[in-house]
Amino acid sequence: MDEESESAARDSGRLNRLESSALRTIRGAARSSRRPAMLFSAGKDSCVILHLARKAFAPAPPPFPLLSVDTTWDFPEILSFRDRVARSAGMELIVQINREGARRGVGPFTHGAAGHIRVMKSAALEQALDKHGFDALIDGARGDERRVRGSARAHAAGRPALRRGDKGDAAIGDEGAGIGRGPARIFPLAAWTERDVWRYIARERIEVPELYFAAERAVVPRNGLLIVRVDERMKLADGEREQAAKVRFRSLGCWPLSGAVRSEAQDAAAVLRELGREPRSERGGRAQDRIETGGATPQSGYF
């Protein structure tokens, strides 16, 4: 067997193990919880976790709803994709908006990234938990993301935790409300990396939003990010202008906080080739993450 074939075999074996572990975790969450829900942002990781959930319970639909927090700053393409995919899965879609925050006009340009996320995302999630009484949230976050690592640290420190698999399949936490409080947070992708996700997308032919693939888009360079200006809520500063660039997104959130990357990748295989040459982390394109890690300087009226 040549080197390329050996590498492909290793990748396939790893994906098989990751898939089996994730399927066990999802089925276990459904068995052990009274009222579980699956967080669904319609991003690539969410698409993978939904595919796994459908596979776990096929031919029946998964026995829990999808929960989506709408910050009112999502890409329009993401919202239409989310609604269509939920219908195709035959699953109930619960959409939660912090109406009071929306009434107050809370957003990233007026309240900063951290304030916006706290009110329109974390507080909205708490509202959904209070309203629907979920006791477990199946979360598509991966093990290389900080909130999963934080949950694992909480477990190690002796705080309450969900029973864990032999590879750390699940952890508990409550983003925005303090680790160790609230419903169990279950992370079936805890052992996955960004490359694992893309390899699985390619292998399983999972549909993901077109924003993940390169296309000519109008972007505004700001604070080291390339921002796709969706609407007039983003005011252009003196000297700023939109410019055409061939870009895609590695990570998607609220559009003012999600930086695009220059790219030629138009399918999953090409994305994987680009990732092999990319030294920067996936979350380097998120404005809030850049500030939290010292990678950007807050400026009045934006962060």
Summary of the structure (lengths in Angstrom):
residues: 303
radius of gyration: 19.2
end to end distance: 52.6
largest distance: 62.8
contacts: 949
relative contact order: 0.14
helix: 44%
strand: 13%
